[in-house]
Amino acid sequence: MKTNHSTRLKQRHAALRAAGLRPIQLWLPNTRRAGFAEECRRQSLLLQTDAHEHDTIAWLEAIADRDGWQ
């Protein structure tokens, strides 16, 4: 018997909740939007001459917790 999408989705959500997870909604930048790549490049170029950029990168590297990551 074929299970409809709504039933499968409800079962999946119930299983995730039973596993201790909860749903959240995230709003992220739309990377497909016209001009997105250009804006990323513009912001990156601004950082090239930022006096604090090297210090910021060094700080991020120092605080990064990568234990167990591959």
CHARMM internal coordinates of N, CA and C (Angstrom, degrees):
IC EDIT
DIST 1 N 1 CA 1.4512
DIST 1 CA 1 C 1.5314
ANGL 1 N 1 CA 1 C 109.23
DIST 1 C 2 N 1.2921
ANGL 1 CA 1 C 2 N 116.06
DIHE 1 N 1 CA 1 C 2 N 133.29
DIST 2 N 2 CA 1.4603
ANGL 1 C 2 N 2 CA 121.88
DIHE 1 CA 1 C 2 N 2 CA -178.32
DIST 2 CA 2 C 1.5340
ANGL 2 N 2 CA 2 C 109.72
DIHE 1 C 2 N 2 CA 2 C -81.40
DIST 2 C 3 N 1.3337
ANGL 2 CA 2 C 3 N 115.57
DIHE 2 N 2 CA 2 C 3 N 129.73
DIST 3 N 3 CA 1.4594
ANGL 2 C 3 N 3 CA 120.89
DIHE 2 CA 2 C 3 N 3 CA 177.65
DIST 3 CA 3 C 1.5223
ANGL 3 N 3 CA 3 C 108.26
DIHE 2 C 3 N 3 CA 3 C -93.53
DIST 3 C 4 N 1.3269
ANGL 3 CA 3 C 4 N 115.88
DIHE 3 N 3 CA 3 C 4 N 132.51
DIST 4 N 4 CA 1.4606
ANGL 3 C 4 N 4 CA 117.18
DIHE 3 CA 3 C 4 N 4 CA -178.87
DIST 4 CA 4 C 1.5304
ANGL 4 N 4 CA 4 C 110.80
DIHE 3 C 4 N 4 CA 4 C -74.40
DIST 4 C 5 N 1.2902
ANGL 4 CA 4 C 5 N 114.81
DIHE 4 N 4 CA 4 C 5 N 163.14
DIST 5 N 5 CA 1.4596
ANGL 4 C 5 N 5 CA 122.17
DIHE 4 CA 4 C 5 N 5 CA -174.63
DIST 5 CA 5 C 1.5256
ANGL 5 N 5 CA 5 C 111.66
DIHE 4 C 5 N 5 CA 5 C -58.21
DIST 5 C 6 N 1.3086
ANGL 5 CA 5 C 6 N 117.47
DIHE 5 N 5 CA 5 C 6 N -43.98
DIST 6 N 6 CA 1.4587
ANGL 5 C 6 N 6 CA 121.53
DIHE 5 CA 5 C 6 N 6 CA -177.64
DIST 6 CA 6 C 1.5267
ANGL 6 N 6 CA 6 C 111.65
DIHE 5 C 6 N 6 CA 6 C -60.27
DIST 6 C 7 N 1.3271
ANGL 6 CA 6 C 7 N 116.28
DIHE 6 N 6 CA 6 C 7 N -42.23
DIST 7 N 7 CA 1.4650
ANGL 6 C 7 N 7 CA 120.44
DIHE 6 CA 6 C 7 N 7 CA 179.60
DIST 7 CA 7 C 1.5227
ANGL 7 N 7 CA 7 C 110.87
DIHE 6 C 7 N 7 CA 7 C -66.49
DIST 7 C 8 N 1.3343
ANGL 7 CA 7 C 8 N 117.02
DIHE 7 N 7 CA 7 C 8 N -43.93
DIST 8 N 8 CA 1.4722
ANGL 7 C 8 N 8 CA 120.82
DIHE 7 CA 7 C 8 N 8 CA 178.55
DIST 8 CA 8 C 1.5226
ANGL 8 N 8 CA 8 C 111.02
DIHE 7 C 8 N 8 CA 8 C -61.75
DIST 8 C 9 N 1.3253
ANGL 8 CA 8 C 9 N 115.77
DIHE 8 N 8 CA 8 C 9 N -40.94
DIST 9 N 9 CA 1.4578
ANGL 8 C 9 N 9 CA 120.38
DIHE 8 CA 8 C 9 N 9 CA -179.80
DIST 9 CA 9 C 1.5267
ANGL 9 N 9 CA 9 C 110.80
DIHE 8 C 9 N 9 CA 9 C -64.55
DIST 9 C 10 N 1.3230
ANGL 9 CA 9 C 10 N 116.94
DIHE 9 N 9 CA 9 C 10 N -43.89
DIST 10 N 10 CA 1.4680
ANGL 9 C 10 N 10 CA 120.51
DIHE 9 CA 9 C 10 N 10 CA 177.89
DIST 10 CA 10 C 1.5246
ANGL 10 N 10 CA 10 C 110.86
DIHE 9 C 10 N 10 CA 10 C -61.62
DIST 10 C 11 N 1.3256
ANGL 10 CA 10 C 11 N 116.83
DIHE 10 N 10 CA 10 C 11 N -41.03
DIST 11 N 11 CA 1.4660
ANGL 10 C 11 N 11 CA 120.57
DIHE 10 CA 10 C 11 N 11 CA 178.39
DIST 11 CA 11 C 1.5270
ANGL 11 N 11 CA 11 C 110.70
DIHE 10 C 11 N 11 CA 11 C -64.44
DIST 11 C 12 N 1.3003
ANGL 11 CA 11 C 12 N 116.49
DIHE 11 N 11 CA 11 C 12 N -42.45
DIST 12 N 12 CA 1.4716
ANGL 11 C 12 N 12 CA 121.08
DIHE 11 CA 11 C 12 N 12 CA 179.41
DIST 12 CA 12 C 1.5225
ANGL 12 N 12 CA 12 C 110.42
DIHE 11 C 12 N 12 CA 12 C -63.31
DIST 12 C 13 N 1.3251
ANGL 12 CA 12 C 13 N 116.74
DIHE 12 N 12 CA 12 C 13 N -45.01
DIST 13 N 13 CA 1.4638
ANGL 12 C 13 N 13 CA 120.65
DIHE 12 CA 12 C 13 N 13 CA 179.07
DIST 13 CA 13 C 1.5256
ANGL 13 N 13 CA 13 C 110.77
DIHE 12 C 13 N 13 CA 13 C -63.24
DIST 13 C 14 N 1.3269
ANGL 13 CA 13 C 14 N 117.28
DIHE 13 N 13 CA 13 C 14 N -40.65
DIST 14 N 14 CA 1.4674
ANGL 13 C 14 N 14 CA 120.81
DIHE 13 CA 13 C 14 N 14 CA 178.28
DIST 14 CA 14 C 1.5277
ANGL 14 N 14 CA 14 C 110.48
DIHE 13 C 14 N 14 CA 14 C -62.74
DIST 14 C 15 N 1.3231
ANGL 14 CA 14 C 15 N 117.04
DIHE 14 N 14 CA 14 C 15 N -40.91
DIST 15 N 15 CA 1.4641
ANGL 14 C 15 N 15 CA 120.96
DIHE 14 CA 14 C 15 N 15 CA 179.09
DIST 15 CA 15 C 1.5261
ANGL 15 N 15 CA 15 C 110.88
DIHE 14 C 15 N 15 CA 15 C -64.83
DIST 15 C 16 N 1.3160
ANGL 15 CA 15 C 16 N 116.99
DIHE 15 N 15 CA 15 C 16 N -40.70
DIST 16 N 16 CA 1.4627
ANGL 15 C 16 N 16 CA 120.47
DIHE 15 CA 15 C 16 N 16 CA 178.85
DIST 16 CA 16 C 1.5256
ANGL 16 N 16 CA 16 C 110.82
DIHE 15 C 16 N 16 CA 16 C -65.64
DIST 16 C 17 N 1.3354
ANGL 16 CA 16 C 17 N 116.70
DIHE 16 N 16 CA 16 C 17 N -41.92
DIST 17 N 17 CA 1.4665
ANGL 16 C 17 N 17 CA 119.95
DIHE 16 CA 16 C 17 N 17 CA 177.59
DIST 17 CA 17 C 1.5287
ANGL 17 N 17 CA 17 C 110.49
DIHE 16 C 17 N 17 CA 17 C -63.77
DIST 17 C 18 N 1.3348
ANGL 17 CA 17 C 18 N 116.55
DIHE 17 N 17 CA 17 C 18 N -41.00
DIST 18 N 18 CA 1.4664
ANGL 17 C 18 N 18 CA 120.96
DIHE 17 CA 17 C 18 N 18 CA 178.61
DIST 18 CA 18 C 1.5267
ANGL 18 N 18 CA 18 C 110.96
DIHE 17 C 18 N 18 CA 18 C -62.89
DIST 18 C 19 N 1.3245
ANGL 18 CA 18 C 19 N 116.69
DIHE 18 N 18 CA 18 C 19 N -27.16
DIST 19 N 19 CA 1.4652
ANGL 18 C 19 N 19 CA 121.44
DIHE 18 CA 18 C 19 N 19 CA 178.37
DIST 19 CA 19 C 1.5265
ANGL 19 N 19 CA 19 C 111.91
DIHE 18 C 19 N 19 CA 19 C -82.18
DIST 19 C 20 N 1.3381
ANGL 19 CA 19 C 20 N 116.50
DIHE 19 N 19 CA 19 C 20 N 2.27
DIST 20 N 20 CA 1.4614
ANGL 19 C 20 N 20 CA 120.39
DIHE 19 CA 19 C 20 N 20 CA 177.62
DIST 20 CA 20 C 1.5151
ANGL 20 N 20 CA 20 C 114.78
DIHE 19 C 20 N 20 CA 20 C 91.62
DIST 20 C 21 N 1.3211
ANGL 20 CA 20 C 21 N 117.48
DIHE 20 N 20 CA 20 C 21 N 13.08
DIST 21 N 21 CA 1.4643
ANGL 20 C 21 N 21 CA 121.14
DIHE 20 CA 20 C 21 N 21 CA 179.69
DIST 21 CA 21 C 1.5202
ANGL 21 N 21 CA 21 C 110.11
DIHE 20 C 21 N 21 CA 21 C -99.17
DIST 21 C 22 N 1.3153
ANGL 21 CA 21 C 22 N 115.84
DIHE 21 N 21 CA 21 C 22 N 159.48
DIST 22 N 22 CA 1.4608
ANGL 21 C 22 N 22 CA 120.66
DIHE 21 CA 21 C 22 N 22 CA 175.82
DIST 22 CA 22 C 1.5165
ANGL 22 N 22 CA 22 C 109.06
DIHE 21 C 22 N 22 CA 22 C -134.86
DIST 22 C 23 N 1.3213
ANGL 22 CA 22 C 23 N 116.99
DIHE 22 N 22 CA 22 C 23 N 150.15
DIST 23 N 23 CA 1.4633
ANGL 22 C 23 N 23 CA 119.19
DIHE 22 CA 22 C 23 N 23 CA -179.58
DIST 23 CA 23 C 1.5300
ANGL 23 N 23 CA 23 C 111.05
DIHE 22 C 23 N 23 CA 23 C -78.62
DIST 23 C 24 N 1.3178
ANGL 23 CA 23 C 24 N 115.34
DIHE 23 N 23 CA 23 C 24 N 145.22
DIST 24 N 24 CA 1.4618
ANGL 23 C 24 N 24 CA 121.46
DIHE 23 CA 23 C 24 N 24 CA 172.25
DIST 24 CA 24 C 1.5222
ANGL 24 N 24 CA 24 C 107.94
DIHE 23 C 24 N 24 CA 24 C -136.32
DIST 24 C 25 N 1.3117
ANGL 24 CA 24 C 25 N 116.34
DIHE 24 N 24 CA 24 C 25 N 160.29
DIST 25 N 25 CA 1.4567
ANGL 24 C 25 N 25 CA 120.58
DIHE 24 CA 24 C 25 N 25 CA 177.01
DIST 25 CA 25 C 1.5203
ANGL 25 N 25 CA 25 C 107.97
DIHE 24 C 25 N 25 CA 25 C -112.81
DIST 25 C 26 N 1.3154
ANGL 25 CA 25 C 26 N 116.14
DIHE 25 N 25 CA 25 C 26 N 129.78
DIST 26 N 26 CA 1.4582
ANGL 25 C 26 N 26 CA 121.71
DIHE 25 CA 25 C 26 N 26 CA 179.48
DIST 26 CA 26 C 1.5193
ANGL 26 N 26 CA 26 C 109.83
DIHE 25 C 26 N 26 CA 26 C -116.83
DIST 26 C 27 N 1.3020
ANGL 26 CA 26 C 27 N 115.82
DIHE 26 N 26 CA 26 C 27 N 138.03
DIST 27 N 27 CA 1.4584
ANGL 26 C 27 N 27 CA 121.21
DIHE 26 CA 26 C 27 N 27 CA 173.57
DIST 27 CA 27 C 1.5193
ANGL 27 N 27 CA 27 C 106.84
DIHE 26 C 27 N 27 CA 27 C -109.14
DIST 27 C 28 N 1.3084
ANGL 27 CA 27 C 28 N 115.81
DIHE 27 N 27 CA 27 C 28 N 119.00
DIST 28 N 28 CA 1.4580
ANGL 27 C 28 N 28 CA 122.21
DIHE 27 CA 27 C 28 N 28 CA -176.46
DIST 28 CA 28 C 1.5171
ANGL 28 N 28 CA 28 C 110.12
DIHE 27 C 28 N 28 CA 28 C -119.60
DIST 28 C 29 N 1.3282
ANGL 28 CA 28 C 29 N 117.01
DIHE 28 N 28 CA 28 C 29 N 157.29
DIST 29 N 29 CA 1.4603
ANGL 28 C 29 N 29 CA 118.81
DIHE 28 CA 28 C 29 N 29 CA 175.51
DIST 29 CA 29 C 1.5294
ANGL 29 N 29 CA 29 C 110.44
DIHE 28 C 29 N 29 CA 29 C -59.13
DIST 29 C 30 N 1.3099
ANGL 29 CA 29 C 30 N 115.85
DIHE 29 N 29 CA 29 C 30 N 140.54
DIST 30 N 30 CA 1.4651
ANGL 29 C 30 N 30 CA 121.54
DIHE 29 CA 29 C 30 N 30 CA 178.58
DIST 30 CA 30 C 1.5241
ANGL 30 N 30 CA 30 C 107.89
DIHE 29 C 30 N 30 CA 30 C -83.37
DIST 30 C 31 N 1.3249
ANGL 30 CA 30 C 31 N 116.30
DIHE 30 N 30 CA 30 C 31 N 102.00
DIST 31 N 31 CA 1.4588
ANGL 30 C 31 N 31 CA 121.06
DIHE 30 CA 30 C 31 N 31 CA -176.81
DIST 31 CA 31 C 1.5185
ANGL 31 N 31 CA 31 C 112.64
DIHE 30 C 31 N 31 CA 31 C -71.29
DIST 31 C 32 N 1.3289
ANGL 31 CA 31 C 32 N 117.25
DIHE 31 N 31 CA 31 C 32 N -10.93
DIST 32 N 32 CA 1.4719
ANGL 31 C 32 N 32 CA 120.78
DIHE 31 CA 31 C 32 N 32 CA 178.40
DIST 32 CA 32 C 1.5346
ANGL 32 N 32 CA 32 C 112.41
DIHE 31 C 32 N 32 CA 32 C -91.41
DIST 32 C 33 N 1.3095
ANGL 32 CA 32 C 33 N 115.81
DIHE 32 N 32 CA 32 C 33 N -7.40
DIST 33 N 33 CA 1.4544
ANGL 32 C 33 N 33 CA 120.54
DIHE 32 CA 32 C 33 N 33 CA -177.70
DIST 33 CA 33 C 1.5312
ANGL 33 N 33 CA 33 C 110.81
DIHE 32 C 33 N 33 CA 33 C -66.15
DIST 33 C 34 N 1.2969
ANGL 33 CA 33 C 34 N 115.71
DIHE 33 N 33 CA 33 C 34 N 141.30
DIST 34 N 34 CA 1.4674
ANGL 33 C 34 N 34 CA 120.20
DIHE 33 CA 33 C 34 N 34 CA 176.96
DIST 34 CA 34 C 1.5278
ANGL 34 N 34 CA 34 C 109.01
DIHE 33 C 34 N 34 CA 34 C -58.87
DIST 34 C 35 N 1.3097
ANGL 34 CA 34 C 35 N 116.36
DIHE 34 N 34 CA 34 C 35 N 132.44
DIST 35 N 35 CA 1.4524
ANGL 34 C 35 N 35 CA 121.46
DIHE 34 CA 34 C 35 N 35 CA 177.46
DIST 35 CA 35 C 1.5191
ANGL 35 N 35 CA 35 C 114.58
DIHE 34 C 35 N 35 CA 35 C 91.03
DIST 35 C 36 N 1.3335
ANGL 35 CA 35 C 36 N 117.66
DIHE 35 N 35 CA 35 C 36 N -5.96
DIST 36 N 36 CA 1.4709
ANGL 35 C 36 N 36 CA 119.65
DIHE 35 CA 35 C 36 N 36 CA -178.03
DIST 36 CA 36 C 1.5278
ANGL 36 N 36 CA 36 C 111.42
DIHE 35 C 36 N 36 CA 36 C -61.97
DIST 36 C 37 N 1.3196
ANGL 36 CA 36 C 37 N 117.02
DIHE 36 N 36 CA 36 C 37 N -50.17
DIST 37 N 37 CA 1.4698
ANGL 36 C 37 N 37 CA 120.85
DIHE 36 CA 36 C 37 N 37 CA -178.18
DIST 37 CA 37 C 1.5250
ANGL 37 N 37 CA 37 C 110.83
DIHE 36 C 37 N 37 CA 37 C -62.18
DIST 37 C 38 N 1.3156
ANGL 37 CA 37 C 38 N 116.50
DIHE 37 N 37 CA 37 C 38 N -39.82
DIST 38 N 38 CA 1.4633
ANGL 37 C 38 N 38 CA 120.13
DIHE 37 CA 37 C 38 N 38 CA 179.72
DIST 38 CA 38 C 1.5264
ANGL 38 N 38 CA 38 C 110.78
DIHE 37 C 38 N 38 CA 38 C -64.29
DIST 38 C 39 N 1.3293
ANGL 38 CA 38 C 39 N 116.70
DIHE 38 N 38 CA 38 C 39 N -39.56
DIST 39 N 39 CA 1.4641
ANGL 38 C 39 N 39 CA 120.05
DIHE 38 CA 38 C 39 N 39 CA 178.85
DIST 39 CA 39 C 1.5271
ANGL 39 N 39 CA 39 C 110.85
DIHE 38 C 39 N 39 CA 39 C -67.16
DIST 39 C 40 N 1.3234
ANGL 39 CA 39 C 40 N 117.32
DIHE 39 N 39 CA 39 C 40 N -38.80
DIST 40 N 40 CA 1.4728
ANGL 39 C 40 N 40 CA 120.50
DIHE 39 CA 39 C 40 N 40 CA 175.87
DIST 40 CA 40 C 1.5238
ANGL 40 N 40 CA 40 C 110.13
DIHE 39 C 40 N 40 CA 40 C -60.62
DIST 40 C 41 N 1.3088
ANGL 40 CA 40 C 41 N 115.85
DIHE 40 N 40 CA 40 C 41 N -45.07
DIST 41 N 41 CA 1.4696
ANGL 40 C 41 N 41 CA 120.14
DIHE 40 CA 40 C 41 N 41 CA 179.70
DIST 41 CA 41 C 1.5232
ANGL 41 N 41 CA 41 C 110.79
DIHE 40 C 41 N 41 CA 41 C -63.79
DIST 41 C 42 N 1.3287
ANGL 41 CA 41 C 42 N 117.08
DIHE 41 N 41 CA 41 C 42 N -43.05
DIST 42 N 42 CA 1.4630
ANGL 41 C 42 N 42 CA 121.21
DIHE 41 CA 41 C 42 N 42 CA 179.69
DIST 42 CA 42 C 1.5280
ANGL 42 N 42 CA 42 C 110.38
DIHE 41 C 42 N 42 CA 42 C -58.61
DIST 42 C 43 N 1.3301
ANGL 42 CA 42 C 43 N 116.25
DIHE 42 N 42 CA 42 C 43 N -46.16
DIST 43 N 43 CA 1.4604
ANGL 42 C 43 N 43 CA 119.82
DIHE 42 CA 42 C 43 N 43 CA -179.26
DIST 43 CA 43 C 1.5315
ANGL 43 N 43 CA 43 C 111.37
DIHE 42 C 43 N 43 CA 43 C -67.27
DIST 43 C 44 N 1.3153
ANGL 43 CA 43 C 44 N 116.76
DIHE 43 N 43 CA 43 C 44 N -37.87
DIST 44 N 44 CA 1.4667
ANGL 43 C 44 N 44 CA 120.43
DIHE 43 CA 43 C 44 N 44 CA 178.07
DIST 44 CA 44 C 1.5221
ANGL 44 N 44 CA 44 C 111.05
DIHE 43 C 44 N 44 CA 44 C -63.61
DIST 44 C 45 N 1.3203
ANGL 44 CA 44 C 45 N 116.36
DIHE 44 N 44 CA 44 C 45 N -42.13
DIST 45 N 45 CA 1.4634
ANGL 44 C 45 N 45 CA 120.13
DIHE 44 CA 44 C 45 N 45 CA 179.47
DIST 45 CA 45 C 1.5211
ANGL 45 N 45 CA 45 C 111.33
DIHE 44 C 45 N 45 CA 45 C -64.60
DIST 45 C 46 N 1.3275
ANGL 45 CA 45 C 46 N 117.16
DIHE 45 N 45 CA 45 C 46 N -34.57
DIST 46 N 46 CA 1.4616
ANGL 45 C 46 N 46 CA 120.09
DIHE 45 CA 45 C 46 N 46 CA 177.12
DIST 46 CA 46 C 1.5282
ANGL 46 N 46 CA 46 C 111.19
DIHE 45 C 46 N 46 CA 46 C -62.66
DIST 46 C 47 N 1.3169
ANGL 46 CA 46 C 47 N 116.40
DIHE 46 N 46 CA 46 C 47 N -33.97
DIST 47 N 47 CA 1.4617
ANGL 46 C 47 N 47 CA 120.06
DIHE 46 CA 46 C 47 N 47 CA -178.48
DIST 47 CA 47 C 1.5235
ANGL 47 N 47 CA 47 C 112.98
DIHE 46 C 47 N 47 CA 47 C -75.04
DIST 47 C 48 N 1.3192
ANGL 47 CA 47 C 48 N 117.24
DIHE 47 N 47 CA 47 C 48 N -20.19
DIST 48 N 48 CA 1.4688
ANGL 47 C 48 N 48 CA 119.64
DIHE 47 CA 47 C 48 N 48 CA -179.95
DIST 48 CA 48 C 1.5204
ANGL 48 N 48 CA 48 C 111.94
DIHE 47 C 48 N 48 CA 48 C -57.90
DIST 48 C 49 N 1.3075
ANGL 48 CA 48 C 49 N 116.09
DIHE 48 N 48 CA 48 C 49 N -35.26
DIST 49 N 49 CA 1.4632
ANGL 48 C 49 N 49 CA 120.01
DIHE 48 CA 48 C 49 N 49 CA -177.10
DIST 49 CA 49 C 1.5264
ANGL 49 N 49 CA 49 C 112.42
DIHE 48 C 49 N 49 CA 49 C -103.73
DIST 49 C 50 N 1.3349
ANGL 49 CA 49 C 50 N 117.50
DIHE 49 N 49 CA 49 C 50 N 7.92
DIST 50 N 50 CA 1.4590
ANGL 49 C 50 N 50 CA 121.12
DIHE 49 CA 49 C 50 N 50 CA 179.33
DIST 50 CA 50 C 1.5287
ANGL 50 N 50 CA 50 C 109.35
DIHE 49 C 50 N 50 CA 50 C -73.10
DIST 50 C 51 N 1.3089
ANGL 50 CA 50 C 51 N 116.33
DIHE 50 N 50 CA 50 C 51 N 125.80
DIST 51 N 51 CA 1.4657
ANGL 50 C 51 N 51 CA 121.36
DIHE 50 CA 50 C 51 N 51 CA -176.82
DIST 51 CA 51 C 1.5262
ANGL 51 N 51 CA 51 C 112.44
DIHE 50 C 51 N 51 CA 51 C -64.01
DIST 51 C 52 N 1.3116
ANGL 51 CA 51 C 52 N 117.52
DIHE 51 N 51 CA 51 C 52 N -23.86
DIST 52 N 52 CA 1.4628
ANGL 51 C 52 N 52 CA 121.29
DIHE 51 CA 51 C 52 N 52 CA -176.57
DIST 52 CA 52 C 1.5239
ANGL 52 N 52 CA 52 C 113.48
DIHE 51 C 52 N 52 CA 52 C -98.57
DIST 52 C 53 N 1.3094
ANGL 52 CA 52 C 53 N 117.58
DIHE 52 N 52 CA 52 C 53 N -1.63
DIST 53 N 53 CA 1.4689
ANGL 52 C 53 N 53 CA 120.58
DIHE 52 CA 52 C 53 N 53 CA -174.23
DIST 53 CA 53 C 1.5294
ANGL 53 N 53 CA 53 C 112.61
DIHE 52 C 53 N 53 CA 53 C -59.38
DIST 53 C 54 N 1.3123
ANGL 53 CA 53 C 54 N 118.13
DIHE 53 N 53 CA 53 C 54 N -46.84
DIST 54 N 54 CA 1.4694
ANGL 53 C 54 N 54 CA 120.40
DIHE 53 CA 53 C 54 N 54 CA -178.67
DIST 54 CA 54 C 1.5300
ANGL 54 N 54 CA 54 C 111.18
DIHE 53 C 54 N 54 CA 54 C -64.98
DIST 54 C 55 N 1.3277
ANGL 54 CA 54 C 55 N 116.41
DIHE 54 N 54 CA 54 C 55 N -39.12
DIST 55 N 55 CA 1.4658
ANGL 54 C 55 N 55 CA 119.89
DIHE 54 CA 54 C 55 N 55 CA 177.19
DIST 55 CA 55 C 1.5241
ANGL 55 N 55 CA 55 C 110.77
DIHE 54 C 55 N 55 CA 55 C -65.15
DIST 55 C 56 N 1.3154
ANGL 55 CA 55 C 56 N 116.72
DIHE 55 N 55 CA 55 C 56 N -40.16
DIST 56 N 56 CA 1.4664
ANGL 55 C 56 N 56 CA 120.92
DIHE 55 CA 55 C 56 N 56 CA 179.52
DIST 56 CA 56 C 1.5214
ANGL 56 N 56 CA 56 C 110.95
DIHE 55 C 56 N 56 CA 56 C -64.03
DIST 56 C 57 N 1.3253
ANGL 56 CA 56 C 57 N 117.01
DIHE 56 N 56 CA 56 C 57 N -45.25
DIST 57 N 57 CA 1.4693
ANGL 56 C 57 N 57 CA 121.01
DIHE 56 CA 56 C 57 N 57 CA 178.65
DIST 57 CA 57 C 1.5257
ANGL 57 N 57 CA 57 C 110.22
DIHE 56 C 57 N 57 CA 57 C -62.42
DIST 57 C 58 N 1.3231
ANGL 57 CA 57 C 58 N 117.26
DIHE 57 N 57 CA 57 C 58 N -43.07
DIST 58 N 58 CA 1.4657
ANGL 57 C 58 N 58 CA 120.90
DIHE 57 CA 57 C 58 N 58 CA 179.23
DIST 58 CA 58 C 1.5258
ANGL 58 N 58 CA 58 C 110.52
DIHE 57 C 58 N 58 CA 58 C -62.51
DIST 58 C 59 N 1.3266
ANGL 58 CA 58 C 59 N 117.08
DIHE 58 N 58 CA 58 C 59 N -40.97
DIST 59 N 59 CA 1.4611
ANGL 58 C 59 N 59 CA 121.12
DIHE 58 CA 58 C 59 N 59 CA 178.63
DIST 59 CA 59 C 1.5281
ANGL 59 N 59 CA 59 C 110.86
DIHE 58 C 59 N 59 CA 59 C -64.60
DIST 59 C 60 N 1.3257
ANGL 59 CA 59 C 60 N 117.24
DIHE 59 N 59 CA 59 C 60 N -44.71
DIST 60 N 60 CA 1.4665
ANGL 59 C 60 N 60 CA 120.67
DIHE 59 CA 59 C 60 N 60 CA 178.58
DIST 60 CA 60 C 1.5257
ANGL 60 N 60 CA 60 C 111.22
DIHE 59 C 60 N 60 CA 60 C -60.76
DIST 60 C 61 N 1.3177
ANGL 60 CA 60 C 61 N 116.41
DIHE 60 N 60 CA 60 C 61 N -41.15
DIST 61 N 61 CA 1.4675
ANGL 60 C 61 N 61 CA 120.21
DIHE 60 CA 60 C 61 N 61 CA 177.61
DIST 61 CA 61 C 1.5274
ANGL 61 N 61 CA 61 C 110.82
DIHE 60 C 61 N 61 CA 61 C -64.15
DIST 61 C 62 N 1.3238
ANGL 61 CA 61 C 62 N 116.73
DIHE 61 N 61 CA 61 C 62 N -39.26
DIST 62 N 62 CA 1.4634
ANGL 61 C 62 N 62 CA 120.79
DIHE 61 CA 61 C 62 N 62 CA -177.31
DIST 62 CA 62 C 1.5293
ANGL 62 N 62 CA 62 C 112.16
DIHE 61 C 62 N 62 CA 62 C -68.64
DIST 62 C 63 N 1.3267
ANGL 62 CA 62 C 63 N 117.51
DIHE 62 N 62 CA 62 C 63 N -35.92
DIST 63 N 63 CA 1.4681
ANGL 62 C 63 N 63 CA 119.47
DIHE 62 CA 62 C 63 N 63 CA -176.17
DIST 63 CA 63 C 1.5202
ANGL 63 N 63 CA 63 C 113.24
DIHE 62 C 63 N 63 CA 63 C -92.04
DIST 63 C 64 N 1.3250
ANGL 63 CA 63 C 64 N 117.34
DIHE 63 N 63 CA 63 C 64 N -8.43
DIST 64 N 64 CA 1.4667
ANGL 63 C 64 N 64 CA 120.55
DIHE 63 CA 63 C 64 N 64 CA -177.72
DIST 64 CA 64 C 1.5241
ANGL 64 N 64 CA 64 C 110.13
DIHE 63 C 64 N 64 CA 64 C -63.57
DIST 64 C 65 N 1.3152
ANGL 64 CA 64 C 65 N 115.56
DIHE 64 N 64 CA 64 C 65 N 130.27
DIST 65 N 65 CA 1.4654
ANGL 64 C 65 N 65 CA 121.76
DIHE 64 CA 64 C 65 N 65 CA 177.44
DIST 65 CA 65 C 1.5167
ANGL 65 N 65 CA 65 C 107.88
DIHE 64 C 65 N 65 CA 65 C -102.63
DIST 65 C 66 N 1.3180
ANGL 65 CA 65 C 66 N 116.06
DIHE 65 N 65 CA 65 C 66 N 98.34
DIST 66 N 66 CA 1.4648
ANGL 65 C 66 N 66 CA 120.59
DIHE 65 CA 65 C 66 N 66 CA -175.89
DIST 66 CA 66 C 1.5247
ANGL 66 N 66 CA 66 C 112.73
DIHE 65 C 66 N 66 CA 66 C -106.68
DIST 66 C 67 N 1.3099
ANGL 66 CA 66 C 67 N 117.10
DIHE 66 N 66 CA 66 C 67 N 5.76
DIST 67 N 67 CA 1.4664
ANGL 66 C 67 N 67 CA 119.48
DIHE 66 CA 66 C 67 N 67 CA -179.69
DIST 67 CA 67 C 1.5249
ANGL 67 N 67 CA 67 C 109.85
DIHE 66 C 67 N 67 CA 67 C -58.42
DIST 67 C 68 N 1.3073
ANGL 67 CA 67 C 68 N 115.93
DIHE 67 N 67 CA 67 C 68 N 126.45
DIST 68 N 68 CA 1.4497
ANGL 67 C 68 N 68 CA 120.86
DIHE 67 CA 67 C 68 N 68 CA 179.10
DIST 68 CA 68 C 1.5161
ANGL 68 N 68 CA 68 C 114.93
DIHE 67 C 68 N 68 CA 68 C 89.20
DIST 68 C 69 N 1.3340
ANGL 68 CA 68 C 69 N 118.28
DIHE 68 N 68 CA 68 C 69 N -9.07
DIST 69 N 69 CA 1.4645
ANGL 68 C 69 N 69 CA 121.62
DIHE 68 CA 68 C 69 N 69 CA 178.53
DIST 69 CA 69 C 1.5160
ANGL 69 N 69 CA 69 C 108.91
DIHE 68 C 69 N 69 CA 69 C -88.09
DIST 69 C 70 N 1.2903
ANGL 69 CA 69 C 70 N 115.62
DIHE 69 N 69 CA 69 C 70 N 144.61
DIST 70 N 70 CA 1.4626
ANGL 69 C 70 N 70 CA 119.55
DIHE 69 CA 69 C 70 N 70 CA 178.58
DIST 70 CA 70 C 1.5042
ANGL 70 N 70 CA 70 C 110.33
DIHE 69 C 70 N 70 CA 70 C -114.12
END
COOR INIT
IC SEED 1 N 1 CA 1 C
IC BUILD
